[in-house]
């Protein structure tokens, strides 16, 4: 393997794998470990450092570092799963380097998306789920459903104007918190301190 694949090819592929993982929502520590496992399986001592907006890939015996800038987008955990699957096959020896490279390029080009109504309804249901832990009333669940939809739509709209990572989500959360007193959410005196009720 080491003779047929150059160090630059391994570093470039590791950079692409890391970028896909990072932009698809994988944790930075998992990105680093996956990239390093691929490097070791290709018989190179790859070192990787990931932040939320950049990935640094190089070998421990060279002074060169490959920098990959990553623009955060929507999370796509299906791509993370597919990358993890092919990288594990490569580490176990079930795929050669060129088959891994081909699979990674195919995953990178793949567009996995849902239609708008499904995304909006999904955002509402995702917001309802934590409220179930607090034994919320049906009214609380209804409010959570619509707040989740508003939060999702606000994040999408703010994301068009705000390019700083996570700032759009923070801006929407702050504005929802600002309007919270107008909905008159209060902690119920009879219920546990963690539950909300609407009055």
N, C-alpha and C positions, 0 to 999 in steps of 0.2 A: 504494500500500500504506500509506504513512504517513498519508494522510488518512483511510482507512477503518478503521484499527486504532489504538486509543489506546495510549499509553505504559503505562498500568496493565494493559491486557490482555496486552501483550507481556511485561511483568515477571512477571505471574501465571503465564503459560504457561511462561516460562523457569524459574520456580521449581518448577513441577510436573515439567518435564523433568529438572531437576537432582536433584530428590528421587527420582524413579524411578531415575535412573542411580546415585545415591549408595547407595540402599538395595539395589540389585541387584548391587553389587560393582564398579562402575566406579572407576577411579582418580580421585582428586580433580582432577588436572590435566586429565584428559579431560572430566570434568564441566564444569569451568570453560570449556574451549575450546568444547565443544558449545553451551553456553548462550550464550556470546558470539557464536558464528557465527550462531545463530538470531536474536539481537538485531540483528546487522549486516544480515542478509538482510531483516529487517523494517524496516530504515532507522532503527534506534535504536542509540545508542552504549551498549550494555549492558556493565556490569562485574559480574563474578561472583567470589566467593571461597568456596571449599568447604573444610570440615573434615570429619572422619569423622562428626560428629553434627549439623552445621548447614550451611546454605547461605545466603549473603548475595547478593542480586541487587538491582541498582539501575542507574541511568544515571549516566554520568560528569558530566553537567551538572546533576544534582539532588542535594539533600542527603538525600532519602528513601532508605531501604534496606528491601527486602522480606526478612524473615528466614523461613527454612523450616527447622524442626527435623526431623531425620531419625532414625528409630530403626533401627538396624542389624538386619537379619534375615538370612535365608538368601540366599546369592548366587543370582542368576538371570540368567545371562549371555545367555539368549535374549531377555529384555526389553531388555538393553543393546543387543543387536544390532538389535532392532526399532526402538528409539528412534533409534539411529544411522542406520538406513536411511531412516526418514521425515524426519529432520532434514537429511540430505544431499539428499533430493529437494526439500525446501523451499529449501535454500540454492541449488540449481541452478535453481529456478523451476518445478519440475514439480508442486509443490503450492502452493496459496495458504494464507494464515494459518489460515483457518477449517477447511480440510481437515486441516492439521497439528494443530490443536487437537482435532479429532474423533478423529484417529488416536492422539494421545497419551492421550486419555481412554479409548479402547478398550484400549490397551496397559496402562494403569494398572489397569483393572478385571479384566484377564485373570489367571486363576490358572493358573500353570504349575507343576505339581508331579508328583512320582513317588510310587509306592506305597512303603510302609515296607520290604518285603523288597528291593526294587530299590535303595533308598537304602543299606541296610545292606551288601548285597553290593558295591555301588559303592564304599563307604568302604573295604572290605577290599582291593579291586583297586587303588584309588588309592594305598593304602599300600604295595602290593607293587611298583608301578612304579619308584620310586627305587632299590629294592634290586637291580633288574636291572642298574643301572649299576655296581654293585659286584661283579657276578658272584657273587651270593649262592647258597648251597646251597638245596635244596628245603625243608629244615627252617627256614632263615632266612626264606624266602618265606612259609612257613606261619605262622610267628610274626608276621611283618609283617602278614599278612592279618588275623589275629585281634586284634592290637594296634590296627589301623586301625578294626576294628569296635567294640572297646571304647572307643577314643578318641571315635568318632562318637557312640555311645550316651551316654557320659559327658558329652560336650559338650551334647547335647540335654537331658539331665536337669539338668545344672548351669545351663543357660540359663533354666530355669523359675524358679530361685531367685536367680541372679546377674544383675542388670540392667545392669551396667557393660559397655560394649563390649569385646570380646576377653577379658574377665576369666574367663569360663566356659572358653574354650579354654585359657587359660594355667593355670587351676586343674587341668584334666584332664591337660594335658601335665606339670605338676609332679607330680601323683600317679602318673602312669605312670613318670616318671623315678625317683620314690621307690621304686617296686616293682621297678625294673630289676635291682638286685642279686639279688633272689630268683629271677630267671630265669637268672642266671649268664651274661649276655652278656659276651664278652671279645673283645679284638682278637687275631686269630690272629697268631702270631709269624712264620709262614711266608708269610702273605699280605700284600699291601700294607697300609699303615697305615689306609687308609680302609675296609677290609672288615671285617665282623663275622662272627664264628662263634659258635655255641652249643656250650658244653662241658658 
